[in-house]
Amino acid sequence: MEMSRSQLAMVVTLPWLAAGVVLLAMTRIEAESQEVKLGLFGSAAICFSIGCLARTTLGLHDLMLASQARAAAPQPPSPPAGTDPA
């Protein structure tokens, strides 16, 4: 099953959105202890790093596809050795 570019972009963006939601929740809670807030911050950091890894992986995949497309493109014929192209 192949995913469209918009689906891939959404999948890559979801961990960053989750990190933002967790950070927002962390700022809104009042009655929780410092340990709970640090735990939420750690969870947000993990979500953020997963988003970074997903984006890097997608970028490397795009580079690989571009490299393969260049390699598969027809090359112009080169002049025979020993001849002057001018």
C-alpha positions in Angstrom: 0.0 0.0 0.0 1.5 3.3 -1.1 0.8 6.5 0.8 0.2 9.9 -0.8 2.5 12.9 0.0 -0.3 14.5 2.1 -0.7 11.3 4.1 3.1 11.1 4.7 3.2 14.7 5.7 0.4 14.2 8.2 2.1 11.1 9.7 5.4 13.1 10.1 3.5 16.0 11.7 1.5 13.9 14.2 4.3 13.4 16.7 5.0 17.1 16.8 1.4 17.9 17.3 1.3 15.3 20.2 4.3 17.0 21.7 2.6 20.3 21.6 -0.6 19.0 23.1 1.4 17.4 26.0 3.3 20.6 26.6 0.0 22.5 26.7 -1.4 20.0 29.1 1.7 20.3 31.3 1.2 24.1 31.5 -2.5 23.7 32.4 -2.3 21.3 35.3 -2.1 22.9 38.7 -2.5 20.3 41.4 0.1 17.8 40.1 3.5 17.4 41.5 6.8 18.4 39.9 7.5 14.8 39.1 4.3 14.5 37.0 5.2 17.7 35.2 8.7 16.4 34.4 7.2 13.1 33.2 4.9 15.0 30.8 7.9 17.1 29.6 9.8 13.9 29.0 6.9 12.5 27.0 6.7 15.6 24.9 10.5 15.4 24.2 10.1 11.8 23.1 7.2 12.7 20.8 9.3 15.6 19.4 12.3 13.4 18.7 10.1 10.8 17.0 8.8 13.6 14.7 12.4 14.6 13.9 13.3 11.1 13.1 10.3 10.6 10.9 11.0 13.9 9.0 14.7 12.9 8.5 13.7 9.5 7.2 11.3 11.0 4.8 13.9 13.5 3.6 16.4 10.7 3.0 13.8 8.7 1.1 13.2 11.6 -1.1 16.9 12.0 -1.8 17.2 8.3 -2.6 14.3 8.5 -5.1 15.8 11.6 -6.8 19.1 9.8 -7.1 17.5 6.8 -8.6 15.5 9.0 -11.0 18.8 10.7 -12.1 20.5 7.3 -12.6 17.6 6.0 -14.7 17.3 9.1 -16.9 18.7 8.5 -20.4 22.2 9.9 -20.8 23.1 12.0 -23.9 25.4 10.1 -26.2 29.1 11.0 -25.7 31.4 11.5 -28.7 33.7 8.7 -29.6 37.1 8.8 -28.0 39.7 10.7 -29.9 37.4 13.0 -31.7 37.1 16.7 -31.2 33.5 17.7 -30.3 33.9 21.2 -31.5 
